[in-house]
Amino acid sequence: MANAIKQVINEVAEKVKMPSTPTRLRDLIRQIRAARTAAEERAVVNKECAYIRASFREEDSQWRCRNVAKLLYIHMLGYPAHFGQLECLNLIASPRFTDKRIGYLGAMLLLDERQDIHVLITNSLKNDLNNPVQFIVGLALCTLGAIASPEMSRDLASEVERLLKSTNAYLRKKAALCAFRIIGKVPELMEMFLPATRSLISDKNHGVLITGVTLIIEMCERSPDTLIHFKKEHREVVPSLVRILKNLIMAGYSPEHDVSGVSDPFLQVKILRLLRVLGHNDAEASEAMNDILAQVATNTETSKNVGNAILYETVLSIMHIKSESGLRVLAVNILGRFLLNSDKNIRYVALNTLLRTVHADNSAVQRHRATILECLKDPDVSIKRRALELSFALINGSNIRAMMKELLAFLEKSDAEFKAQCSSGIVSATERFSPNRRWHVDTLLRVLIAAGNFLRDDVVSNTIQIISESASLQGYAVGQLWRAVSCSSGSLQHDGQPGDLDLQGATLPISERQPLAQVASWCLGEYGDSLINGHTNASEQEEPVVAGEDEVVDFIQGILSSSQSTIVTKQYALTALTKLSTRFSVTVGRIEDIVTSFGTHLNVELQQRGIEYAQLFTKHVALRPAIMERIPPMEHKTSHQGLTNGSSGGNGVSNGDDDMLMDDLNSFTTTSITSHSAPATKDSNSLLNLLGGLDNFDNGPAPMVTSSKASTAPSASNLDLLDLLGGLDLSGSTTLSSAPPPITTPTGSTSSSLVNNNLANLLSSPTTQMSAAIPPSSNFLIDGFLGTAPTPPPKLQNVTAYDKNGLRVDFSFDRPVDNPNLVIVTLTASSSYGSTLCDFLFQAAVPKTFQLQMMPASSTVINSGIPVTQVMRILNPTRAVLKMRIKLSFSRDGMAIQDQDEVKNLPAALWQ
């Protein structure tokens, strides 16, 4: 009882303290701005919110409008204001226009998706849409377009369609915008508004005309059938739009529509965008709009931003329709003028647009190559990145030398964030358009020096690949690499002329050039004898580079002893040092001591290599020359390079511990052990095939091996090395279609385990024991590896996973024969309407019983006719039914679009 009395007294006291007239909105704003701290501001807001709540409880209708207005301002500051939702509905129901205006504004800001409030506001909206006052009808249309749910859209679509045919231009304009929003919520209501669009684009009022054009663009982009309707059945649409656009260009000064000397630029931009949609892949429509596009491109003033906006839309329209070649050149020239503009935003837009159009008209873009290269010197990072991408797109066989000179200069001076992307692009471009091998090798070495540690792993592997394939330049490459790492005088020779980039690498120590150290170590290990003998000149006119054995060993020992060298670099160096023991004669003992010291290294990989290599200096001295022989030229594998690039990602730099690089290094050592002679004969390739070095068994039959000694002459086509593994019988009787059954050991294991045991004991067991353990006629290396080829699974049909918003995504499926639980899904994303889609991102989710691995997409920009591909690997150990949800995000014409959907048409026989 006492608590109740106290509560009543407090309420009376609060009422006494409250002013009879509430604070005006301008006074509240003044008080909040006068607050010096956040605490003072919160105190003012809390006090005012308390008064507003009390006023709402008393149902004070006199000051309800003022209180809701103050509440909306408080909501804009970020404070909670949800308690005013019902008061907004009361204001909407008021007959006064001022109350309705604040009520509808509050509804657009405060209402959420609660069903009960939506039902209440739907009835109010329906009543106001039939109000005789046009401004009240306009308020209802604006609110409906802002907060309409799908249910509300279906209920009120007929009212909006009725207002589209109104004689009042103000209502037609508002109704067209509301229909635009309703179509976004419920696309199937599009047919209801389709008949009314015909009168909208023939209206004399600019406001009605621009909203009608916007509505038609949305319809055409959302529905291909509607696009066909406007193209085929409404032949007068394009001529009507051309006529309106021509009148806007030729019209004189109109103060009502003039913006910086241009007549209604907003309407011009919208018409140009609609012409682009209607003219795509339509020769007749394109022919009708060619002349007007040329007039707009030549008559628009470029000194103001409004003129540049119109020219930009004109360029996009020209490049998307089937325009004439001269018109396309004019469009590219406009973009070239944009590149000279002082506004950074305009330069960025020009580079971005040129990047989209370079594949359609490369020769026209080539005329602005010098201006594009100048953009590489721009201080803005975004402009520099776009210019770099466009520069690589412009490279071809005729300009490769000039472009590489500029790009190498940029690589040398660029920031770290650009070095990885630039170096990989240079490697890819030189591989495609290199004029000769000498130039190719020189360019790769310049990249290694200029980029330092900011290199992707594919650059190292590609450089080793090219040097291995170029037998005549191997000595030359060793000499140039030695000149770089030893910091001696001289510069790289480029086609017989002095290079622009000093091979000394400026003041960078070897610790900041790990990729260069890795390539140099590999080349010294393989071709170090050329450096000692002075066979390092590519022609007789050049002076050879010569070094002593002690100098080379000192360099490699410096890498191994440096705490700043990565583990991968030390692995390269340790293997190279072991190989040099068969090429050098004076420093063999010193090399043995260095290698043996790594038997106690803290790193497990280096310790294992040190122990294994030390065995070659003690127990298996006779085998060391054969095991450490030069490897044959490596075969180029494009798929491997693609995986390397994908693993590196967009900006990733992993130059030390990457698994892909570890695999390259392991294959380097393994191939050295299994190869005996320098020439890559068919017999050596057969052995490499069996050990995983090659992809298939198409090198022909291997000869019969009858000797069991490791001292056979090298001219016997590597028969002595084959005999190390136990006397092979690789006669032509073994084929892919019919292989002998696997040999079973006494313990019940198959011959494949026997192969693994013998390979593991290669460096620890005498050769004679291995030969005695396996009969000379045994095919133990290929028994169990080859068998009857399995029947490939039936081809699965492609499915369309997504086809909305101008984007089409198709899935194609591939099931590897060797893994029935794995399905490889190749995603192909293309533009449905021909417009360019940017910032493409695809995400997928599957149940927890599945394992999903997604590779990087081939690009983030989907150009017209150039789809983007992405690979997904799905592992299904339980053979369950696959369910997949996808999420996509991209931008089209500057508008960001996000959508998610469930793929329901996946083949049921994926894992059958």
N, C-alpha and C positions, 0 to 999 in steps of 0.2 A: 504494500500500500504506500509506503514511504517513497519507494522508487518511482511509482507512477506519478505521485504528486511532484517529485523533483523533475521528472521529465516534462510535465505540463508547464512548470515554472520556467524551464530552460527554453521551451518553444515560445512562450510569451515574451521572454527576454530577447530572443532572436528577432521576433517580429517588431519589437520596439526599436531594436538597433537598425533594422532594415529601412532604407529610405522609401518614401512613398512613390517616388519616380525612379525607375531603373536608370543605370548609367547608360549614356548613349555610346554607340559603337566608336565614334571618333575619340571620345574620352577614354574608353578602354584601351584603344590603340596607343593613345598618348601615355597612359600609365605604364603599359607594358614596355614601351620604348624607353621610358625614363628609368626603368629598373637597371641598377648598376651590376648586379650579379644574377646568376641563374636562380639562386635561392629567392631573391626578391621577386623575380618574374614568376616563379612557381607560387609564391604567396599571393600575388595579385590574381593569378589565374584560378587558384583554388577558392579564393574568396568569392570571385565572380561566379564560378561554377556552383558554389553552394547557394548563392542567391537565385541562380537560374533554376536549380532543382526545386527550391522552395516555391518559386513562382509557378513551375509546372504542376506541383502538387496542389496548389490552390486553384488551378485551372483559370489563371488570370489571362483571359483572352485579349485584354486591352493591349498588353505589352508582349504578347506571344511573338509577334513578328520581329520586334527588336531583340528579344532574348535569343531567338533562333539565329538571327544574323550574327550576334556576338558569339554564339556557340560555334558557328561555322568558321569564324576567324580563329577561335581557340583550336578548332580541329586542324586548321591549316598550319598552326604552330607545332602540331604533333602531339597535342594532349588528347586524352580520351573524351569523346563526345557522343558515344553511342546512345546515351540515355535520351537524346533528343529526336530519335527516329519517329516515334508516334506523334510528336508535336509537328513534325513536317507534314504528316498525313492530315492533321487537323488544319494546317494552313492551306494545303491543296484543296481541301473541301470548302474553304472559305469562298464566298462570292467576289471578294475584292481582288483586283489584279495584283496589287502590291503584296498581299498575303500569298497569292499563288506563286508569284515570282520567287519569293524567298523559300516557299515550301518546296517547289520543284528543284531549286538549287540545292537545298538540303537533302532532298531525295537522291540526287545524283552523287552527292558526296558521302552521305552517311548510310544509305540503305545497303544491306547485304543480301545474301541469297535465301533468306528465310521465307518459307512458302507462304505463311499467313500474311506477312506484310505485302508480298507480291500480289496476292489475291486482292487485298484492299486497294492497292495503288492501281491495279488493272481496271477496276471499276471506275476510279476517278479519272484515269486517262481516257477511257472510252467516252465518258460524259464530256470531258473537255475537248475531245476531238470533234465533237458535234456542236461546240459552242459557236455562237454567231460572231464573237469577237476574234479577229484573226490573230491577235497577239497571244491570246490564251491558247488557241489551237497551236500556234508556233511553240509555246512553252511545252505543251504536251508532246509534240513531235520530237523536240530536242531531248526531252527526258526519256521517251521511249527508245530513241536511238542510243542513248547512253547506258541505260540499265536494263535493256530488254533481255529476258531469259528466253530460251526456245519456246516455252509454253506461252509466255506473254506475246511473243512474236506471232505465233499461230493464231492467237485470239484476236489480235488487233491488225493483222496484215490487210484484211479487207477494208478497214477504215483508211489505212495509208494509201491503198490502191485507189480508193475513191478520191482522196485529196490530190493524187497525182493528176487527175483530170479536172481539177478546179480551175475556174477562170481567174483566180487570184494568183499572180505571179509569186507573191511572197509565200503562199502556202505550197505552191508547186515546188519551189526551191527547197523548203523544209521537208516536204514529203519525199523528194528524191534522195536527200541525205539520209532520212530515216530508212527508206527502202534499201539503201546501200548497207546500212548496219544490219538490217534484218536478214539480208541475203548471207551475210557473214555468219550469222547464228544458225539460220535454217536455209541451206542452199536449195532445197526442193521447192521453196516458195518463189523461186526465180520466174517460173512461168506465169505467175499471177501478174508480175510487173512488166512483163515483156511487151504487151501491146501498147502500154503507155509511153514507152521510150521513144517511139517514132515521133511523137509530137514534141518531145523535150528537145531534140537536137535541131528542130526547126523553129524554136522559140526565138523571139527578138531580144528578150531580156537576157543579159549576160549572166546573171546569177543563176537563172533556170538552165541556161545552156551549159554552163560549166558543171553544174550538179548532174545534169543529164548525161554528159560525156563521162563523168566519173562513174556513174551507175553502169553505163554500157561497158566500160573497161573492166569493171569488177565482174560483170556477167560473162564476158568473153574469156577472162582468165580463169574463172572457176568452172566453166562448162564448155567443153569442145563443141557440143551440139549447138549451143547458143552462138559460138563463134561462126560455125558453118551457116547458121541462120542469118546472121548479119552479112556474111560474105555472099551467099547465093541468092537469098530471097530479097534482100534489101540492096539492090544495085545502086540505088540513089544515095546510100549512106556516104560512100567515099566522095562522090562529086559534091555533095552538100557540105561535107567537112572542108574540102578543098576551097569551095567558094567562101565559106566563112573565114577561113584562114587568110585568103587573099584579100578580103575586105579589111581584115584587121591590119594587114601590112600596108595596104594602100590608103587607109583612112587617115584623115588629117588629125589635128589635135582635138582630143576630147577630154575635157577636164574631169569627167566622171570616171573614165577608165585609164587615164594616163598615169604611168609609173616611170619616172626618170626618162621621159621622152619616148617611151614605148607604149603602144596601145594594148592594154589588158594583157600583160605577159603571162598571167596565170592561165587565162583561157587558151592562149597560144600553146603553152606547154602541155596542157591536157589534150588538145586536139592532136598535137604531134604524137603524143603517146598512144592515142587511139588509132591513128594512122599506122603506127608501127605494128600494133596488134593485128589490124585488118590486112596489112600488106605482106605479112610474113608468109612465104611460100605461095604467094598469089601473084602471078605475073601480070594479070589484067589490072588488078588494083594497084600494083606497084607502078605500072606504066602511067596510070592516071594521076599519081601523086609525085612523079619525078620532077615535073616542072615547078610545082609550088615549093618543093623542098629546096630546089636550086635557088629560087627567089628568096626564100627565108635565109638561106646560108649566105647569100651575097648582100642582102639589104639590111641585115640586122646590125645595129650599132654594138660594138664590142667594148666601148669605154666604160660601160656600167655593168654591174653584176647581173641585172635583169636580162641584158642582151646575151651575156655569156650563158645564162641558164637556158635561153631559147636555142642558142647554137648547140649546146650540149645535147638537148633533146633531139635536135635536127640530125646531129651526127649519129646518135643511137638509132634513129629511124632509118637513115640511109643505110647503115650497116646491117640492119635486120631484114629489110625488104630486098626484093630482087631488083636492085637499082642498077643503073648503068655504071660502067667502069669509070667514066669521067667524074661522075657524081661521088663515087667512093674515094677517088683521089682528092676531090674537094673536101670531103669530110675529114680525111687524114690530115690535110693541110690545115684545117681549122684546129685540130688537136695539136699540130705542130706550133701554131701561134699561141695556143694555151700554154705550151711549155716555156714560152718566153715571158709569160705574165709574172708580175712581181708577187701576186697572191699565191701563197703556198697551197691553199686548198684547190685552186684552179689547176696548178701544176700536178698535184696528186691525182685529181680527177682525169686529167689528160693522160697521164701514165697508165692509170688503171684501165681506161678505155682502149688505149693502144695495145695493152697487153691482151685484151679480149679480141681485138680485130687483127692482130698481127698474123694469125694463121689464115685469115680470109684474104688479105691483100698485103703480102709481105713486101712486095716491091715498092708500094707507096710508103710504107712505114720506113723502109730502108733510107729514104731520102732525108729523114730526120735523125739519122743515126748519130751524127755529131752532137746534136742538141740533147739527145737521150744520154749520151756518154757524159755530157757536161753536168747532168743531174746527179751523177755519181759523186760529185764534189759538193752537193748541197748539204748544209748542216742538219737539215731535218731528216730524222731517221726513217720515217715512213716513206718519204720521197726517195731516199737513197735505196731502200729495199725494193720498191717497185721498179726503179730504174735498173737495178741489178737483174731482176727477173726478166725485164724486157730486153736487156742487153743480151742475155743468153738466148732468148727467143729469136734474136736477129742474126745469130751466128750461122754462117753457111760456108761452103767450100771456098768461095771467092774472097770472103773478108775475114777468114779465120786468123790470119797473121796480124792484121791491124787491130782486130777486136781483142786478141789475146794480149797484145802490147798494152792496151788501155786497162784491161781487167787485171793483169799482173801488177801494174802500177797501183791500181786500186787495192788489190790484195795486200800489197806491201804496207800501205799507209792506213788501211781501214781499221776500225775498232774490232775488238775480239768477237763481238756478236755477229759480224759479217764474214769472218775468215772461214768458218766451217762451211757455210753455204756457198761462198764464192769458190773455195778450193774444189769442192765436189762438182760444182757446175763446170769449172775449167776442165777437170778430168773427163767428165762426160762429153763435153764439146770436142776436146782434142781426140777422143776415141772415135768420134763420128766423122770429123772433118780434117784429121791430120794430113798435111800434104806429104810427109815422109816420116820414116821411123826416127831419123836423127832429130828432127824438129820435135817430134812427139816426146822423146826421152828428155830433151833439153827442157821442154815446157814442164814436164812432171817434176824434174829436179828443181826448177825455179819455184814451183808451188811448194815443195817441201821446205825450201829455205825461207820463203816469204811468210808462210802461215805459222811457223813455229809449232807450238803444241795444240793450236786450235784447228785441228784437222780431224775429219771423220776417218774411221778405220778403213773405209773403202779406198781412200787415196793411197794408203800404204800398200794394200793388197794389189791394187791396180798397177801401181808403179813396179812392184816386184814382178807382176805378170808380164808387163811389156818388156822389161829388161830380160826376163827369161826367154821370151819369144824371139828377141832380136840378137841372134848369135854374133853378128858382125859388130854390134855396138856394146857388147858386154864389157870388154876391156875399157872402152871409152867411158862407159857409165861408172865403172869403178874409179877411174882416174878423176872424173869430175866430182864424185862423192868424196873421195879422199881430199881433194883440194878444198872442199867445203868444210869438212869436219876438222881438218888440221889447221884451218885458219891461215893458209899460206897465201901468197900474193897471186893475183890473177883473177879473171872473171870468166863466167860461163861463155863458151863459144856457141853462137846460134847461127847455124848455116854458114860457118866460116867467118862470121863477123862477131866482134866483141859484143857480149850481152849487156843489157841495161842494168841488170841486177847483179850485185857483187856476190859471188859464191861464199864469201866469208860470213855472210849472215849478219853483218854489222857487228854489234857488241853482244849478241845473244850467246850465252854459254850453251854447251851441249845439253844441259839439264832442261833448257827451255825449247829444245828442238828434238824431243823424243822420237817423233816419226822419222826425222832425218837419220837419227842414230839407228833406228830399226832397219831402215832400208840399207844404210851403209854397212851395218853388221852382216846383213844377209848377203849382200854383194861381195863383201870381203871374204866371207866364208866360202862362197862358190867360186869366185874368180880372183882371189887374192894373189895367185901366182902371176896373173897378168900385170898387176901393179909392181911386183918385184922384178919381173923381166922387162918392164918398160913397154908392154904391148897395150898402151892405153890411148893411142891416138887413132882417131877415125880416118885420117888421111895422112899421106906422107908430108904434107906441108905443115902439119901441126906438130908442136913439140910435145913429146910424151911426158906423162907424169910418172915419176919413179919414187919409190919409197923402200926403205929397208925392212927386214923382218922384225927387228926390234921396235921400230916405230909403229908398225901395225899392231903388234902384240901390246905395246904400251897403250895405244888408243883403246883397244878392247878391254884391257885390264882396268883402265880408267873408268869405263862404263860400268864394269862389274863391281868396282869398289866404291862407286859413288852412291851416297845415300839418297840422292835426288833422282836417280834412275828408277823407272818403274819396273815392276816384276817382269812384265812382258818384254821390255827392252833388254833386261838381263838375260832372259831366256834366248832371245835372238843372239846376243853376244856370246853366251856360253856355247851354244851349238856352233856358231861360226868359228869360235876358237878351237873347238874340237876338230872341225873340218880342216882348219889351217894346219893341223899337225900332219896331214897327209900331203900338203902343198909346200910347206916350209921344211928346211933341213937343219938349220942352225938352232932354232928356238924350240925344238920339240920337247926337250926336258923342261924348259920353263913353262911351256903350255901344259904339260902333264901336272906340274905342281899346282898351277892355278885351278885346273879342272878338279884335281883331287881335293883341294881345300873346300870345294862346295859340297862335299859329302856330309858336312856338318852344318849346313846352312839352316837358318830358322824357317825359311819358306820350304814347304813340303815339295812343291814342284821343282824348285831349283836343287833341292837336296837329292831328289830322285834322279834328276838328270846328271848331277855330279857323280853319283854312285855308279850309274849305268855307263857313263862315258869313261869313268876311271877304269872300268873293267876292260875297255878296249886298249888301254895302255899296259895292262898287266897280263891277264889271262888270254886275251884274244888279240894279240898284236897282229897276227897274220890276217885277221878279218877286217882290221880297221881301214886299210886302203879301199877295199871293196864296199864297205858299208858307208864310208864317207865320200864316195865318189860324187861327182857333179850330178845333179838331178837333170832329167830331160826337160825340154821346154814344156811349160805348163799349158794345159788346154784352157781356152777361154770359156767361161761359163757365165752367161748373162743372168741366169736365174740366181746364181750365188751373189752376184753384185746387187741384184734387186733386193734380195733379202738383207744384205748388209745395209743398203740405203734405208730400207724400211725400219730396220732395228735402230738406226741412228735417230730416226724421227726428224722433225722439222728443224730443230736447232740443237739437237743433242750432240755432244762431243764426248766420246768415250775412248780415250787414247791411252789405255794402260791395262785394264782388267776386263775388257769385253770378251764374252764367250766366243764370239765369231772370230776374233783375232787369235784366241787360244787354239781354235780348231785349225786356223791357217798355219800356226806355228807347229802344231803337232803333225799336220800333214807334211810340212817341210822336213821334219826329222824322219818320219816314217818312210817317206819316199826316198830319202837319202839312204836309208838302210836297205831298201829293197831294190834299188837301182845299182847296176854295176858298170855299165858303159855309157859314155856320153851320148851316142846316137840313140834316138828314141825308136828302136826297132819294134816290129810287131811282137817279137817274143817278150821283150820287156813290158810292153803294154799289156800283154796277156797276164803277166804276173801282177802288174799294177791293178788290173781288173779284179783279180781274185782277192786282193787286199783292200779293195774299196777305193782305189785311186781313180778309176774310170767309171762311167755310168752304165756301160753295156758290154756284152761279149761279142763284139762284131769285128775283132781284129784278126780273125782267121785262126786255124788250129796251130797249137804250139808243137814244136818238135819233140820227139821221144828222147828222154834223158836216160843215158845208160851209165854215166860216170858217177862215182860216189866220193870224189875228192874235190876239195875246194880250190885246188891249184890249177884248174883247167885254164887254158889261155883265153884272154878276153875276146879273141876273134870267134869263139864258139857261140856267139849270140846269147851270152849270159847263161849258158848251161850250167856253169859252176855255181852261180847264185841260186838257180833253181834247185841244184842238187843239195844246197845247204838245208833245204826244207824236206829232204828225204827222198829223193829219187822220184820225180813226178812222171807220170805217163799221160801227157796231155795230147794224145793222138787225136786225129780227126774223128774218131768213133763217137766222141761225146758231143751231143747236140742239145739244143734247148728243148726239143720236143720229147726226147727219150733219153733219160739219164739213168745210170746204174743205181741200184738201191744203195742207201748209205751203209757204210761199214760200221758194225757194232763192236764196241770194245768189250773186253771180258766183264767190265762192271755194268754193262748194259747201256752206256752212253753212246751217242752217235758220233760220227766222224767229225762233226763240227766242234765238239769239245776237244777232240784230239788236236785239231788245228790250233785252237787257242792255247793249249798246253805247249805245243811245240814252238809256237811263236813267242810265248812268254819265256821259254828256256833257250831262246836263240843265242843270247849272250852269256849263258852260264853252263851250257853242256857242250861237250866235244861234238864235232860234226859227225864223226863216225858212229857215235852212239845214236844220234838221231836217224842216221841212215839205216842202222841195224834195226831200229824199233819199227820201221815202216817198210813193208815190202816194196821193192823197186817198181812193181807194176801197179801200186795203189794210186788211185785217183782221190786221195784224201782231201785235197784242197777244194775239189769241186763236187765230191759226193755230198749230197745233202743240200748243196747250194743251188743245184739245178734240178729240175724235175719237170713233170708235165705242166705246161703252162695252164693256169686256171682260167676258166671261162669268165670273161669280164661280165659284170652285172649289166642288165639292160639300161639303156639310156633314159634318164629321167627328163620329163618335160619341164621347160622353164615356166616360172610363175611370176605374175606381177604382184609384188608385195605392197606397192604404194603408187597411187596415181591421183594426186590432188595438188592444188595450188601451183600448177605449172611444173611439177616434178614427177617423174616416172621412175620407179625403182623396180628392176627385174632381178630375179634370182635364177641362177643356173647351178646345177648340182653335179658333183663328180665324186665317185666312190672308189678310193684306191683298192686294188685287188688284194694287197697284202694286209690290209687292216679293215675288216668288215664293220668295225664299230665307228669308223671315222667317215665323215661326210665333209667335203670341201665345197663351200657355197661361195660362188663368185657373184658379187653385187654389181649391177650396172645401172648407174644413175644418169638420166638424160633429161633435158629440158623439153617439156611437152609443147609449149607455145613458141619455142625458139628464142625466148629471152635468156639472157645470161644470168646464172644463179651464182652468187658468191658466198663465201664463208660456209660451205657445205660441211655438215657434221652428221654422221650416222652413228646411232647407238642401238644396241640390241640387248635383250635380257631373255634368258632361258631358265627353266627350273633347275634346282640345285643338283639333280641327278645327272645333269649334263655338264660338260666342260667346254667352254667357249673361248676361242682365241681369235682376236681380230687383228688383222694386219692394217697398216696405215693406208689411207685412200691415195689413189694416184694423183689427185689434185683436190684443192678446195674450191676451184672455180669450174662450173659446168657451162661450157660455151655451146652455142648452137651447132649441132652435128658432131660434137666432140664429147662423148660420154665420159664419166668418171667411173673407175672400177675399184673395188675393194674386196678382199678375200677374207672369209671367215672359216675357221676350222672347228667343227663341232664333233666332240667325242661323246658317244652314247654307250657306256658300258652295260647298262641294263636293258638296252633295246626298247626303251619306252617311247611313247608317242611324243613327238616334238611339238612344243608350244612356244611361240616367240612373240614378244612385244618389242616394237621398234619406236625410237624417238628420233626425229629429224629436225634439224634447224638449218636455215639458210636465209639469205637475203635476196630479194628480187626488186629491182628498180629502187634501191635504197630502203625498202621496207623489210624489216626482220620478221621472219615467219618461223614458228615452232609448232610442231604437231607430233602426236604419238598415236599409234594404232596397233592392232593385233593382226598378225599374219595368219589368216584362217584357211588359206588354200595351199598349204604345204603338202607335198605328195605323201600319201600314206605308206608308200613302199620305200621310204628312204633307207631303212635298215632291214629290209626283207631279203 
